[in-house]
Amino acid sequence: MIRRNDLLNHVRAALRRSRAVMLIGPRQCGKTTLARQFLPSDSPNYFDLEDPVDLSRLDEPVTALRGLEAL
């Protein structure tokens, strides 16, 4: 894995400013790898919008997000 300390610091700063942070970029650029530095992929706070199950969870965003805490 390539260490990307600048990106990690940018995400940390974004998380201090906002409760939700979206990682966007082209396919295969390391978005998932970066996100997994903060949360395991099985965390209820982790949403992979290419996963049909996660995407369907957001059909009712209030229900999906209401009980989430921390990251």
Secondary structure, DSSP 8 states (H G I E B T S, - for coil): ----HHHHHHHHHHHHH-S------STTSSHHHHHTTTS-TTSTT---TTSHHHHHHTTSHHHHHTT----
